Amino acid sequence: MFLARVAGTVVATHKDPRLKGYKLLLVVPVDPDGNDEGGYVVAVDTVNAGYKETVLVVRGSSARMADGMDERPVDASIVGIVDSADVDD
């Protein structure tokens, strides 16, 4: 599981039928302070996240365990919208 910021959307007019009706978002991994860590990940949105929101993303087999993702070809799912992240020094 990692923190990410929603950077945009992905539009795919032709995709696996099991993904129809699901929003695909482009996310950038971030550190707890919200600084970009580089790279992008396409993730299926299961929580109705919005642009520039900080979200929790799971990958691999955990992504298929997200709500409604069973038996779907996904590698990354957004499973939460983050209100805050605190790190003890």
SVG drawing of the C-alpha trace seen along z (x, -y; Angstrom):
<svg xmlns="http://www.w3.org/2000/svg" viewBox="-20 -19 33 33">
<polyline fill="none" stroke="black" stroke-width="0.4" points="0.0,0.0 1.3,-3.5 0.3,-7.1 -0.4,-8.8 -1.8,-12.0 -4.4,-11.9 -2.8,-13.6 -5.4,-12.9 -7.7,-10.5 -7.1,-7.8 -9.7,-7.3 -9.8,-4.0 -12.6,-3.6 -11.7,0.0 -10.9,2.1 -11.6,5.4 -15.4,5.7 -14.9,6.4 -13.5,2.8 -16.5,1.1 -18.0,-1.4 -14.9,-1.8 -12.9,-5.1 -9.2,-4.8 -7.0,-7.5 -3.4,-8.4 -1.7,-8.7 1.8,-9.8 3.3,-8.2 4.0,-10.7 5.8,-10.7 3.9,-11.5 4.6,-15.2 2.9,-15.1 6.1,-15.4 6.2,-13.5 8.3,-10.4 8.3,-10.1 6.6,-7.9 3.0,-7.3 0.6,-4.4 -2.8,-3.8 -5.3,-2.7 -8.9,-1.7 -10.9,-4.1 -13.1,-2.3 -13.8,-5.2 -14.7,-8.1 -11.5,-10.0 -11.0,-13.4 -8.2,-15.4 -5.3,-16.3 -6.6,-14.3 -4.2,-12.1 -5.2,-8.5 -4.2,-5.0 -3.3,-2.7 -2.8,1.1 -1.1,3.2 -0.9,6.8 -3.3,9.4 -4.4,6.8 -5.8,4.7 -8.1,7.5 -9.4,7.7 -10.8,4.1 -14.5,3.7 -15.9,4.9 -12.5,5.9 -12.8,9.7 -12.1,11.4 -11.1,8.2 -7.7,7.6 -6.4,4.9 -2.9,4.3 -3.6,1.1 -6.7,0.0 -7.5,-3.2 -9.0,-2.0 -9.0,-5.2 -9.0,-9.0 -6.4,-10.3 -7.4,-13.1 -3.9,-13.4 -0.7,-11.5 1.5,-12.1 5.1,-10.8 6.8,-10.6 10.3,-12.0"/>
</svg>
